[in-house]
Amino acid sequence: MRALAAGIATGALTAFWGAAAMADELIGQPTDKAIGMVAGVTPLKKDAIFFHNMILLPIITLITVFVAVLLLICIFRFNKKANPVPAKWSHNTPLEIVWTLVPVLILVVIAVFSFRLLFEYHDMPKPYMTVKATGYQWYWGYEYPDQKIPEFVSNILPEDKAKAAGVPYKLATTAPLVVPVNQTVQILTTGADVIHAWAVPSFGVIMDAVPGRVNSTWFKVDRIGTYYGSCRELCGVDHAFMPIEVKVVSQADFDAWVAAKKPAAPAATPTANAAAAGAPNTPAAAAPAPGAATAVPANQNNPAAPAPASKPAAAAAAKP
């Protein structure tokens, strides 16, 4: 039913504004000359579009038309020319009751759907994975604690490289966030210096990144693709140059990306391998014989200084 209603609303908007404006809408990024909200790829965004198109938009349209009609009636029917003798009454109790109760009922209807959507944003399913997004001046850092991937930096892709790759400049990044399709992803946001905000319009998600605080939001994308966003707080002179790029891939591609992204394990030394196998790789150093002299090591603070010569063992033994 909700999908049917959303389809009817979209069809009405298309017929009103013209099919050409919405014919070539891009998914995951802004579309030139398009109207309406960006197409949603998560349950949160789709429900937000339904709330806007099917609840708020009709209500505010009816209110606007009603107020405009009242204004026109007052202008043309109750002007000085049409009513040279003004009316003497100043109150109408039934009318005052109506224009007090009707707005209250309208707000109650809006509140029911609004609270339902707000609860959905806070009712996160059990997440498949967690990503920590840290806002810096002026770039994003991403860390995957579940996959043991340390933080990596995501900068804006330079204009020449963006044009060569055929991706939108000021939206594409050097290292996008990669997540699997049809999986619940929890985003933990924080700021390293000033307040930033992590936002992706196609996901219907925006969350402040505040220094000294960790905020949480979530999304679950239902289709593979690349989706763009940006910082939504005025965080400084290069605020417009810290975009967000999220690549949603299949589970197999995500597993391969995680395997390639994990830091390589340090190589074991031959001595450690030999010790683990229980067979020494090199003979143990023999303990010095009683009375034998040992060489004094070189000056550790000045390795270039020669070590003092050791005394012969025989001379040491002959000395009384």
C-alpha positions as CSV (number, residue, x, y, z in Angstrom):
1,M,0.0,0.0,0.0
2,R,2.8,2.4,0.9
3,A,4.7,1.6,-2.3
4,L,1.4,2.2,-4.3
5,A,0.9,5.6,-2.5
6,A,4.5,6.6,-3.1
7,G,4.1,5.7,-6.8
8,I,1.0,7.8,-7.1
9,A,2.7,10.7,-5.5
10,T,5.7,10.4,-7.8
11,G,3.4,10.1,-10.9
12,A,1.5,13.2,-9.8
13,L,4.7,15.2,-9.4
14,T,6.0,14.0,-12.7
15,A,2.8,15.1,-14.5
16,F,2.8,18.4,-12.7
17,W,6.4,19.4,-13.3
18,G,7.0,17.6,-16.6
19,A,8.5,14.2,-17.3
20,A,11.8,15.6,-18.6
21,A,12.8,16.9,-15.1
22,M,12.7,13.4,-13.6
23,A,13.6,11.2,-16.6
24,D,17.3,11.0,-16.0
25,E,17.5,11.0,-12.2
26,L,20.8,9.7,-10.9
27,I,21.0,7.3,-8.0
28,G,23.3,8.2,-5.2
29,Q,24.2,11.7,-6.3
30,P,22.5,15.0,-7.2
31,T,20.7,15.3,-10.5
32,D,20.8,18.5,-12.5
33,K,17.3,20.1,-12.8
34,A,15.6,17.3,-10.9
35,I,13.0,18.0,-8.2
36,G,11.9,16.2,-5.1
37,M,13.9,14.3,-2.7
38,V,16.9,12.1,-3.7
39,A,15.8,8.5,-4.4
40,G,16.2,6.3,-1.3
41,V,18.0,3.0,-1.1
42,T,17.4,2.2,2.6
43,P,14.2,1.6,4.6
44,L,14.8,4.8,6.6
45,K,15.0,7.0,3.5
46,K,12.0,5.4,1.8
47,D,9.9,5.9,4.9
48,A,11.1,9.5,5.2
49,I,10.0,10.1,1.6
50,F,6.6,8.6,2.3
51,F,6.2,10.8,5.4
52,H,7.2,13.9,3.3
53,N,5.2,13.2,0.1
54,M,2.1,11.5,1.5
55,I,1.7,13.2,5.0
56,L,3.4,16.6,5.1
57,L,3.1,17.8,1.5
58,P,-0.7,17.3,1.2
59,I,-1.3,18.9,4.6
60,I,0.8,22.0,4.0
61,T,-0.7,22.3,0.5
62,L,-4.3,22.3,1.8
63,I,-3.3,24.8,4.5
64,T,-1.7,27.1,2.0
65,V,-4.7,26.9,-0.4
66,F,-7.1,27.5,2.5
67,V,-5.3,30.5,3.8
68,A,-4.9,32.0,0.3
69,V,-8.7,31.6,-0.3
70,L,-9.4,33.4,3.0
71,L,-7.1,36.2,2.1
72,L,-8.8,36.6,-1.3
73,I,-12.2,36.7,0.3
74,C,-11.1,39.3,2.8
75,I,-9.5,41.4,0.1
76,F,-12.4,41.4,-2.4
77,R,-15.5,40.9,-0.2
78,F,-14.7,42.9,2.9
79,N,-12.9,45.9,1.5
80,K,-14.0,49.5,2.1
81,K,-15.7,49.8,-1.3
82,A,-17.8,46.6,-0.9
83,N,-18.6,47.4,2.8
84,P,-18.8,51.1,3.4
85,V,-20.4,50.4,6.8
86,P,-18.2,48.1,8.8
87,A,-19.7,45.3,10.9
88,K,-20.1,45.8,14.7
89,W,-19.4,42.3,15.9
90,S,-15.9,41.2,17.1
91,H,-16.2,37.6,18.4
92,N,-17.6,34.3,17.1
93,T,-17.3,31.6,19.7
94,P,-18.0,28.5,17.4
95,L,-15.5,29.8,14.8
96,E,-12.8,30.4,17.5
97,I,-13.3,26.8,18.8
98,V,-13.0,25.4,15.3
99,W,-9.8,27.3,14.4
100,T,-8.3,26.2,17.7
101,L,-9.2,22.5,17.5
102,V,-8.4,21.9,13.8
103,P,-4.7,22.9,14.1
104,V,-4.4,20.7,17.1
105,L,-5.9,17.7,15.2
106,I,-3.5,18.4,12.3
107,L,-0.5,18.4,14.6
108,V,-1.7,15.2,16.2
109,V,-1.9,13.5,12.8
110,I,1.6,14.7,11.9
111,A,3.0,13.6,15.3
112,V,1.7,10.1,14.9
113,F,3.7,9.5,11.7
114,S,6.6,11.6,12.9
115,F,7.1,9.7,16.1
116,R,6.8,6.4,14.2
117,L,9.6,7.5,11.8
118,L,11.7,8.8,14.7
119,F,11.4,5.5,16.6
120,E,12.5,3.6,13.4
121,Y,15.7,5.7,13.3
122,H,16.5,4.7,16.8
123,D,15.4,1.1,16.6
124,M,18.5,-0.3,15.0
125,P,18.5,-4.0,14.2
126,K,21.4,-6.1,15.3
127,P,24.3,-4.7,13.2
128,Y,26.3,-6.9,10.9
129,M,29.3,-4.6,11.3
130,T,30.4,-1.3,12.9
131,V,32.4,1.5,11.2
132,K,33.9,4.4,13.1
133,A,33.9,7.7,11.1
134,T,36.1,10.5,12.5
135,G,35.8,14.0,11.1
136,Y,39.0,16.0,10.6
137,Q,39.7,19.4,9.2
138,W,39.1,18.6,6.4
139,Y,38.8,14.9,5.6
140,W,37.2,11.7,7.0
141,G,39.0,8.8,8.7
142,Y,37.3,5.3,8.7
143,E,38.1,2.4,11.0
144,Y,36.6,-1.1,10.9
145,P,36.9,-2.6,14.5
146,D,35.0,-5.8,13.7
147,Q,37.3,-6.6,10.7
148,K,40.5,-5.4,12.5
149,I,41.1,-2.8,9.9
150,P,42.9,0.3,11.3
151,E,41.9,3.8,10.4
152,F,42.5,5.0,6.8
153,V,42.1,8.5,5.4
154,S,39.5,9.4,2.8
155,N,40.3,12.7,1.0
156,I,38.6,14.5,-1.8
157,L,39.7,13.2,-5.2
158,P,41.6,15.9,-7.2
159,E,39.7,17.4,-10.1
160,D,41.9,16.0,-12.8
161,K,41.7,12.5,-11.4
162,A,37.9,12.8,-11.0
163,K,37.5,13.9,-14.6
164,A,39.8,11.1,-15.8
165,A,37.8,8.5,-13.9
166,G,34.4,9.9,-14.9
167,V,33.2,10.5,-11.3
168,P,31.8,13.7,-9.8
169,Y,34.3,16.1,-8.6
170,K,33.9,17.3,-4.9
171,L,31.9,14.0,-4.3
172,A,34.4,11.3,-5.2
173,T,37.1,10.4,-2.7
174,T,40.5,8.8,-2.7
175,A,39.4,5.9,-0.3
176,P,35.7,5.3,-0.2
177,L,33.9,3.5,2.6
178,V,33.1,0.0,1.5
179,V,30.1,-2.0,2.9
180,P,28.1,-5.1,1.9
181,V,24.7,-4.9,0.4
182,N,21.6,-5.9,2.5
183,Q,23.5,-5.8,5.8
184,T,22.9,-3.5,8.7
185,V,25.8,-1.2,9.2
186,Q,26.3,0.9,12.4
187,I,28.1,4.2,12.0
188,L,29.9,5.7,15.0
189,T,30.7,9.3,14.5
190,T,33.1,11.6,16.4
191,G,35.2,14.7,15.7
192,A,38.9,15.2,16.1
193,D,38.9,19.0,16.2
194,V,35.5,20.7,15.5
195,I,32.0,19.6,14.9
196,H,31.4,17.8,11.6
197,A,28.4,15.8,10.3
198,W,28.3,12.5,8.4
199,A,25.5,12.6,5.9
200,V,24.5,10.5,2.8
201,P,21.1,11.7,1.3
202,S,20.3,8.4,-0.4
203,F,20.5,6.6,3.0
204,G,18.4,9.2,4.8
205,V,21.2,9.5,7.4
206,I,22.8,12.5,9.0
207,M,24.7,12.4,12.3
208,D,26.8,15.0,14.0
209,A,30.5,14.2,14.7
210,V,31.3,16.0,17.9
211,P,34.7,16.1,19.6
212,G,34.8,14.1,22.8
213,R,31.5,12.4,22.0
214,V,30.5,9.3,20.0
215,N,27.1,9.4,18.2
216,S,25.5,6.4,16.5
217,T,23.3,5.9,13.5
218,W,22.7,3.0,11.0
219,F,21.7,2.1,7.5
220,K,20.9,-1.0,5.4
221,V,21.3,-0.5,1.6
222,D,19.2,-2.7,-0.7
223,R,21.1,-2.3,-3.9
224,I,24.7,-2.3,-5.1
225,G,26.1,1.0,-6.2
226,T,28.1,4.1,-5.2
227,Y,26.5,6.8,-3.0
228,Y,27.8,10.2,-2.2
229,G,27.4,12.6,0.7
230,S,29.2,15.4,2.4
231,C,29.9,17.1,5.7
232,R,26.8,19.0,6.8
233,E,28.3,21.3,9.5
234,L,30.2,24.5,8.8
235,C,33.5,23.1,10.0
236,G,36.0,25.6,8.5
237,V,37.4,27.1,5.4
238,D,37.6,23.7,3.5
239,H,34.2,22.5,4.7
240,A,33.1,22.0,1.1
241,F,36.1,19.7,0.4
242,M,35.4,16.8,2.7
243,P,33.0,14.6,0.7
244,I,31.7,11.1,1.6
245,E,31.7,8.2,-0.8
246,V,30.2,4.8,0.1
247,K,30.6,1.8,-2.2
248,V,28.0,-0.9,-1.6
249,V,29.2,-4.2,-2.9
250,S,28.3,-7.9,-2.8
251,Q,29.2,-10.0,0.2
252,A,31.9,-11.8,-1.8
253,D,33.5,-8.5,-3.0
254,F,33.4,-7.1,0.5
255,D,35.1,-10.2,2.0
256,A,37.8,-9.8,-0.7
257,W,38.2,-6.1,0.0
258,V,38.6,-6.9,3.8
259,A,41.2,-9.5,3.1
260,A,43.2,-7.0,0.9
261,K,42.8,-4.2,3.4
262,K,44.0,-6.0,6.5
263,P,47.6,-5.3,7.5
264,A,50.0,-8.1,6.7
265,A,51.1,-10.2,9.7
266,P,54.8,-9.6,10.6
267,A,57.1,-12.3,9.3
268,A,58.6,-14.7,11.9
269,T,62.4,-14.8,12.3
270,P,64.4,-18.0,11.7
271,T,65.3,-18.2,15.4
272,A,61.7,-17.9,16.4
273,N,60.8,-20.6,13.9
274,A,63.5,-22.9,15.2
275,A,62.5,-22.3,18.8
276,A,58.8,-23.0,17.9
277,A,59.9,-26.3,16.2
278,G,62.0,-27.3,19.3
279,A,65.3,-27.6,17.3
280,P,67.8,-24.8,17.8
281,N,68.9,-23.2,14.5
282,T,72.2,-21.9,15.9
283,P,74.4,-23.3,18.7
284,A,74.0,-21.6,22.0
285,A,76.8,-19.3,23.1
286,A,79.2,-21.0,25.4
287,A,79.6,-19.7,28.9
288,P,83.0,-18.1,29.5
289,A,85.5,-20.3,31.4
290,P,86.4,-19.3,34.9
291,G,89.2,-16.7,34.8
292,A,88.8,-16.0,31.2
293,A,88.7,-12.4,30.2
294,T,85.8,-11.0,28.2
295,A,85.9,-8.2,25.7
296,V,84.5,-4.9,26.8
297,P,81.8,-3.6,24.4
298,A,82.2,-0.5,22.5
299,N,80.9,2.8,23.8
300,Q,77.2,2.6,23.3
301,N,76.8,6.4,23.1
302,N,79.5,6.5,20.4
303,P,79.5,3.2,18.4
304,A,82.4,4.5,16.3
305,A,84.8,4.5,19.3
306,P,87.0,1.4,19.4
307,A,86.5,-1.1,22.2
308,P,89.4,-1.3,24.7
309,A,91.6,-4.3,24.1
310,S,91.1,-7.2,26.5
311,K,93.9,-8.5,28.6
312,P,95.4,-12.0,27.6
313,A,94.1,-14.7,29.8
314,A,97.7,-16.0,30.4
315,A,99.0,-12.7,31.6
316,A,96.0,-12.3,33.9
317,A,96.8,-15.8,35.4
318,A,100.5,-15.1,35.9
319,K,99.9,-11.8,37.7
320,P,100.2,-12.4,41.5
